[in-house]
Amino acid sequence: MERILGLAVTFDDDGRIDLLLFGTNAYQLPAVTLRRSKAALNE
């Protein structure tokens, strides 16, 4: 996951990765940046 995150942030226009959970409903999580990646992966 960490390697993919680094690659994704490189190609993203604002350096943030938007996260969505979905099933019956959709939930938007806080965006992940490289600085916040360790905390986000542990949540």
N, C-alpha and C positions, 0 to 999 in steps of 0.2 A: 504494500500500500504506500509506503513512504517513497519508493522510487516513482511510482505512478503519479503521486501528488507533486513531486518536484518537476516532472515533465509537464504535467497539466498546468501548473502555475506559470511555467516558462512560456507556454503558448497562449495563455489567457490574457485578454486585453487589460484587465485591472489587477491581475495577480491574486485574485480571490476565486475560490471554487465554491459555487452554490450547491448546497445539499438539500435534497428532498427525500422524504420518506413517503411511501404511498402503499396503499392497500385498498381498503374500503374508502378511506379518506386520505387526503394529502396533507403533509406537514412540512413546512420549510424550516430547516435548521439554520443556525447562524453560519455565515460563510466561513470557509477555512482559508487561512493564509499559511505560509511557511512558518511564521512566528507562532501561530496558534495550532499547528498541526499535531504536536504531541498530545496536547489536552483533548483535541477533537477525536483523535484515534482511540483514546482511552475512555471516552464517554459511552 
